[in-house]
Amino acid sequence: MKPGDRCDLESDIFADHCGGAIDSAAMGDTEHPEFQFEFETVQAIEIESADCIRVDFESGFSCGFPSDHWLDVDAEQIRQ
């Protein structure tokens, strides 16, 4: 992953905690409703520790992910 990549964070267990939670119906099934319709574009990546990588997105959202966590990246984006 690199800055500029577009990620699908809908129902991601770290970025969108309520996506699969038991009480998620009360929250509208997601903590971040924008994730249902939009990709988040990576702005910066910082390795904070061996177990945590922080990803900052252009929207202002930031999230720490375990180093072995898989994020879905938009398959249609063109890499140069």
Residue pairs with C-beta under 8 A, 6 or more apart in sequence:
1 7
1 42
1 45
1 55
1 71
1 73
2 42
2 45
3 42
3 43
3 44
3 45
4 41
4 42
5 41
5 42
5 73
5 74
5 77
6 39
6 40
6 41
6 42
6 73
6 74
6 77
7 39
7 40
7 41
7 42
7 55
7 57
7 71
7 72
7 73
7 74
8 35
8 39
8 71
8 72
8 73
8 74
9 15
9 16
9 32
9 35
9 40
9 63
9 71
9 72
10 16
10 19
10 30
10 35
10 36
11 19
11 20
11 30
11 35
12 19
12 35
12 71
12 72
13 19
13 20
14 63
14 64
14 65
14 66
14 69
15 32
15 35
15 40
15 61
15 63
15 65
16 30
16 31
16 32
16 35
17 31
18 24
18 27
18 29
18 30
18 31
19 29
19 30
19 31
19 35
21 27
24 30
30 36
32 61
34 59
39 74
40 57
40 58
40 59
40 61
41 57
41 58
41 59
42 55
42 56
42 57
42 58
43 56
43 57
43 58
44 55
44 56
45 53
45 54
45 55
45 56
46 53
46 54
46 56
47 53
47 67
48 54
48 64
50 67
51 66
51 67
52 64
52 65
52 66
52 67
53 64
53 65
53 66
53 67
54 62
54 63
54 64
54 65
55 62
55 63
55 64
55 65
55 71
56 62
57 63
65 71
